[in-house]
Amino acid sequence: MSKNRKAAIIGIGHVGAHVANSLATQGIVDEIMLIDQKAQKVTSEVQDLRDAMLWLPDPVRIYGGDYDQLKDVDVIVNCVGNIETLVTCNDRTLEMRFNVEAVDSYADKIKTSGFDGIIINISNPCDVITRHLALKTGLPKGRVFGTGTALDSSRLISAISLKTGLSLQSIDACMMGEHGNMQFAPASIFSFRGAPLQAVLGDTELDWHELEKEAIGGGWVTFTGKHCTEYGIAATAARLVRAVLEDEKVLLPVSAPLDGEYGVFGLFAGVPSIIGKNGVEKVIEYPLTEDELFRFQACCQGIAKNVETAAKMEVGEM
């Protein structure tokens, strides 16, 4: 008999609830534990998900829990955040203080539970909070990673598909750098399933600057009308959970630890990585152009500044 696949979701707001729904409807896990400081919110979400169970392809056990029950969980998805901080300004770093303090409040609880699985972080600023979670929980390198530029890459591929008429699955492209306004599209490495762009497009020209802008701005288009993003990031997180639980060894762009790759040390940033049962198992170094490498390192300088700001917040200097 196969082992039960268990996931825990910390933070059951818009995103956390949709992550739970995506995991359940796709049959990725057998058990989902919801953790949130609002007990009634957990109770209500558990009830709603259970109400859907009759119509799902596979039975999933849904329940509320606490940090001391994390020992046997395979994957934690960290979804804590305060989306209201973004209502007046499109800057993901505004969530930083809230999320740094949140991580500080429960990281030790994760450690003392005996948890020895994988943590996937969604909370923003994703690269900073992912690094913070990794340091605070002390899990081995790669066992904590973030959704990073995976969702942004989906937005980019969608934009390319709409411009070319090609299926999403035929396009190999990604966004790199921070999950934020400084990320970029390294067009030199893109292809249509290995075919050079011009071999497929012929005389058709793509405006990469405009496509990059669409990918960066897509989240704000969603946020403007509903004050949250839900479906895209939930589907992204579910895809990453599946990659871990099924040990896929699949190449996906995530917020991963850098130890010299692309000339960057000690930070997390959005880079193509091999995802398997051990989380980020390898960061892949693409042969970027000189300009692309410059832009990536500039992104990382921005991430480094945010890391410094988060450290000052933690010690009460800001």
C-alpha positions as CSV (number, residue, x, y, z in Angstrom):
1,M,0.0,0.0,0.0
2,S,1.4,3.4,-1.0
3,K,2.2,6.0,1.6
4,N,-0.4,8.7,2.2
5,R,0.7,12.0,0.6
6,K,0.2,14.8,3.2
7,A,0.3,18.6,2.6
8,A,-0.2,21.4,5.1
9,I,-1.1,24.9,4.2
10,I,-0.2,27.8,6.5
11,G,-2.4,30.8,6.0
12,I,-5.9,30.2,4.7
13,G,-6.7,33.5,2.9
14,H,-7.6,33.8,-0.8
15,V,-4.4,32.0,-1.9
16,G,-4.3,29.3,0.8
17,A,-7.9,28.3,0.2
18,H,-7.3,28.0,-3.5
19,V,-4.1,26.0,-3.1
20,A,-6.1,23.6,-0.9
21,N,-8.8,23.4,-3.6
22,S,-6.3,22.9,-6.4
23,L,-4.6,20.1,-4.5
24,A,-7.9,18.4,-3.7
25,T,-9.5,18.7,-7.2
26,Q,-6.4,17.5,-8.9
27,G,-6.0,14.5,-6.5
28,I,-2.3,15.5,-5.8
29,V,-2.5,14.6,-2.1
30,D,-4.4,12.3,0.2
31,E,-4.5,14.6,3.2
32,I,-4.6,18.4,3.5
33,M,-4.1,20.1,6.9
34,L,-5.1,23.8,7.2
35,I,-3.4,26.1,9.7
36,D,-4.5,29.7,10.4
37,Q,-4.7,31.9,13.4
38,K,-8.4,32.4,12.7
39,A,-10.1,29.2,13.9
40,Q,-13.4,29.9,12.3
41,K,-11.8,30.5,9.0
42,V,-10.2,27.1,9.1
43,T,-13.5,25.5,10.2
44,S,-15.4,27.2,7.3
45,E,-12.9,26.2,4.6
46,V,-12.7,22.6,5.8
47,Q,-16.5,22.4,5.6
48,D,-16.6,24.0,2.1
49,L,-13.9,21.6,0.8
50,R,-15.7,18.6,2.3
51,D,-18.9,19.7,0.7
52,A,-17.2,19.3,-2.7
53,M,-15.7,15.9,-2.0
54,L,-18.5,13.8,-3.4
55,W,-17.9,15.3,-6.9
56,L,-14.1,15.0,-6.9
57,P,-12.3,12.1,-8.6
58,D,-10.4,11.0,-5.5
59,P,-11.2,11.2,-1.8
60,V,-9.1,13.6,0.2
61,R,-9.0,14.0,3.9
62,I,-9.4,17.7,4.8
63,Y,-8.9,18.9,8.4
64,G,-7.7,21.8,10.6
65,G,-4.6,21.4,12.6
66,D,-1.7,23.1,14.3
67,Y,2.1,23.2,14.1
68,D,2.7,20.4,16.5
69,Q,1.1,18.0,13.9
70,L,3.5,18.7,11.1
71,K,6.0,15.9,11.7
72,D,4.4,13.5,9.2
73,V,3.6,16.1,6.6
74,D,5.4,15.8,3.3
75,V,5.0,19.4,2.0
76,I,4.2,22.7,3.6
77,V,2.9,25.5,1.4
78,N,3.4,28.8,3.1
79,C,0.6,31.2,2.1
80,V,0.6,33.8,4.9
81,G,0.2,37.4,3.9
82,N,-1.7,40.6,4.2
83,I,-2.9,41.5,0.7
84,E,-4.5,44.8,1.9
85,T,-1.0,46.3,2.0
86,L,-1.0,46.3,-1.8
87,V,-4.3,48.2,-2.3
88,T,-2.8,51.6,-2.6
89,C,0.6,50.7,-4.2
90,N,1.7,47.9,-6.6
91,D,4.8,46.9,-4.6
92,R,5.1,43.4,-3.2
93,T,7.8,44.5,-0.7
94,L,5.1,46.3,1.3
95,E,4.1,42.9,2.6
96,M,7.6,42.3,3.9
97,R,7.2,43.4,7.5
98,F,4.0,41.4,8.0
99,N,5.4,38.3,6.5
100,V,8.8,38.5,8.3
101,E,7.1,38.8,11.6
102,A,4.7,36.0,10.7
103,V,7.6,33.6,9.8
104,D,9.4,34.6,13.0
105,S,6.2,33.6,15.0
106,Y,6.0,30.0,13.7
107,A,9.4,28.9,12.2
108,D,10.5,27.5,15.6
109,K,7.1,25.7,15.9
110,I,7.8,24.0,12.5
111,K,11.3,23.0,13.7
112,T,10.1,21.6,17.1
113,S,7.3,19.6,15.4
114,G,10.0,17.3,13.9
115,F,9.0,18.3,10.3
116,D,11.5,17.0,7.8
117,G,9.8,17.6,4.5
118,I,9.7,20.3,1.9
119,I,8.5,23.9,2.3
120,I,7.2,25.8,-0.7
121,N,6.8,29.5,-0.1
122,I,4.3,31.8,-1.8
123,S,4.4,34.7,0.6
124,N,5.9,38.0,-0.7
125,P,8.4,39.3,-1.3
126,C,8.8,35.7,-2.4
127,D,12.6,35.6,-2.7
128,V,13.2,37.4,0.6
129,I,10.6,35.4,2.6
130,T,11.8,32.1,1.1
131,R,15.3,32.8,2.3
132,H,14.0,33.8,5.7
133,L,12.1,30.6,6.0
134,A,15.1,28.5,5.0
135,L,17.3,30.2,7.6
136,K,14.8,30.1,10.4
137,T,13.8,26.5,9.9
138,G,17.3,25.2,9.3
139,L,16.2,22.6,6.7
140,P,18.9,21.4,4.3
141,K,19.7,23.4,1.2
142,G,17.0,23.1,-1.5
143,R,14.3,21.8,0.9
144,V,12.8,25.3,1.1
145,F,12.1,27.0,-2.1
146,G,9.6,29.5,-3.5
147,T,7.1,29.8,-6.3
148,G,9.4,32.6,-7.5
149,T,9.0,33.4,-11.3
150,A,7.0,30.2,-12.1
151,L,3.8,32.1,-12.2
152,D,5.4,35.0,-14.1
153,S,6.7,32.5,-16.6
154,S,3.2,31.2,-17.1
155,R,2.1,34.8,-17.8
156,L,4.9,35.2,-20.3
157,I,4.1,31.9,-22.1
158,S,0.5,32.9,-22.2
159,A,1.3,36.2,-23.8
160,I,3.6,34.5,-26.4
161,S,0.9,32.0,-27.2
162,L,-1.7,34.8,-27.8
163,K,0.7,36.6,-30.1
164,T,1.8,33.5,-32.1
165,G,-1.3,31.2,-32.0
166,L,0.9,28.3,-30.8
167,S,-0.1,26.1,-27.9
168,L,1.2,26.9,-24.4
169,Q,2.9,23.5,-24.3
170,S,4.9,24.3,-27.4
171,I,6.7,27.3,-25.9
172,D,9.9,27.0,-23.8
173,A,10.3,30.3,-22.1
174,C,10.7,31.7,-18.6
175,M,11.1,34.8,-16.5
176,M,14.2,35.1,-14.3
177,G,15.3,37.2,-11.3
178,E,13.1,38.5,-8.5
179,H,9.4,37.9,-8.3
180,G,8.8,41.6,-8.7
181,N,9.2,44.5,-11.1
182,M,12.9,43.9,-11.9
183,Q,12.4,40.4,-13.3
184,F,13.2,39.9,-17.0
185,A,12.7,37.6,-19.9
186,P,16.0,36.1,-21.2
187,A,14.8,35.8,-24.8
188,S,18.2,34.4,-26.0
189,I,17.4,31.0,-24.5
190,F,13.8,30.7,-25.6
191,S,12.6,28.1,-28.2
192,F,9.5,26.4,-29.5
193,R,10.2,22.9,-28.3
194,G,13.8,23.2,-29.2
195,A,13.2,24.9,-32.6
196,P,14.8,28.3,-33.0
197,L,12.2,31.1,-32.9
198,Q,12.6,32.2,-36.5
199,A,12.4,28.6,-37.7
200,V,8.8,28.7,-36.4
201,L,7.8,32.3,-36.8
202,G,9.5,33.1,-40.1
203,D,9.2,36.8,-40.7
204,T,7.0,37.4,-37.7
205,E,8.6,39.6,-35.1
206,L,7.9,39.4,-31.4
207,D,8.3,42.5,-29.3
208,W,10.1,41.0,-26.3
209,H,10.1,44.2,-24.4
210,E,6.3,44.4,-24.6
211,L,5.9,40.7,-23.8
212,E,8.1,41.1,-20.7
213,K,6.0,44.0,-19.6
214,E,2.9,41.9,-20.0
215,A,4.4,39.1,-17.8
216,I,5.5,41.6,-15.1
217,G,2.2,43.5,-15.1
218,G,-0.2,40.5,-15.4
219,G,-0.5,40.1,-11.6
220,W,-1.5,43.8,-11.2
221,V,-4.1,43.4,-14.0
222,T,-5.7,40.6,-11.9
223,F,-5.2,42.5,-8.6
224,T,-6.8,45.7,-9.9
225,G,-10.3,44.3,-10.3
226,K,-10.4,41.8,-7.4
227,H,-7.7,42.9,-4.9
228,C,-6.1,39.5,-4.9
229,T,-4.6,36.9,-7.2
230,E,-5.8,33.3,-6.6
231,Y,-6.2,30.8,-9.5
232,G,-2.8,31.3,-11.2
233,I,-0.7,31.1,-8.0
234,A,-2.7,28.2,-6.6
235,A,-2.3,26.2,-9.8
236,T,1.5,27.1,-9.7
237,A,1.8,25.9,-6.1
238,A,-0.1,22.7,-6.9
239,R,2.2,22.0,-9.8
240,L,5.2,22.3,-7.6
241,V,3.7,20.1,-4.9
242,R,3.1,17.4,-7.5
243,A,6.7,17.7,-8.8
244,V,8.0,17.1,-5.3
245,L,5.7,14.2,-4.3
246,E,6.1,12.4,-7.6
247,D,9.9,13.1,-7.7
248,E,9.5,14.3,-11.3
249,K,13.0,15.8,-11.8
250,V,11.2,18.5,-13.8
251,L,12.8,21.8,-14.9
252,L,10.8,24.7,-13.6
253,P,11.6,28.4,-12.7
254,V,11.4,28.8,-8.9
255,S,13.0,30.9,-6.2
256,A,16.0,28.8,-5.4
257,P,19.1,29.2,-3.3
258,L,22.1,30.5,-5.2
259,D,25.7,29.5,-4.2
260,G,27.7,31.0,-7.0
261,E,25.3,30.3,-9.9
262,Y,25.1,33.3,-12.2
263,G,27.8,34.9,-10.0
264,V,25.4,35.3,-7.0
265,F,25.9,34.0,-3.5
266,G,23.6,33.7,-0.5
267,L,20.4,34.8,-2.0
268,F,17.2,33.2,-3.4
269,A,16.1,34.2,-6.9
270,G,13.9,32.9,-9.7
271,V,16.0,30.5,-11.8
272,P,15.4,27.3,-13.8
273,S,15.8,24.4,-11.3
274,I,15.3,20.7,-11.2
275,I,12.5,19.9,-8.8
276,G,12.1,16.4,-7.2
277,K,11.6,14.7,-3.9
278,N,14.3,16.8,-2.3
279,G,12.9,20.1,-3.5
280,V,15.4,22.1,-5.6
281,E,17.9,19.4,-6.5
282,K,19.9,21.5,-9.0
283,V,20.0,25.0,-10.3
284,I,20.5,25.1,-14.0
285,E,22.8,27.8,-15.4
286,Y,21.6,28.9,-18.8
287,P,24.2,30.5,-21.2
288,L,22.8,34.1,-20.8
289,T,24.0,36.9,-22.9
290,E,26.1,39.6,-21.3
291,D,23.2,41.9,-21.1
292,E,20.9,39.2,-19.6
293,L,23.5,38.3,-17.0
294,F,23.8,42.0,-16.1
295,R,20.0,42.3,-15.7
296,F,19.9,39.1,-13.6
297,Q,22.6,40.4,-11.2
298,A,20.8,43.7,-11.0
299,C,17.7,41.9,-9.9
300,C,19.7,40.1,-7.3
301,Q,21.1,43.4,-6.0
302,G,17.5,44.5,-5.5
303,I,16.8,41.3,-3.6
304,A,19.9,41.8,-1.5
305,K,18.6,45.3,-0.5
306,N,15.3,43.8,0.5
307,V,17.1,41.2,2.6
308,E,19.0,43.9,4.4
309,T,15.7,45.8,5.0
310,A,14.1,42.6,6.4
311,A,17.0,42.1,8.8
312,K,16.6,45.6,10.1
313,M,12.9,45.0,10.6
314,E,13.6,41.9,12.5
315,V,15.9,43.6,15.0
316,G,13.6,46.6,15.3
317,E,15.7,49.1,13.4
318,M,12.9,49.9,11.0
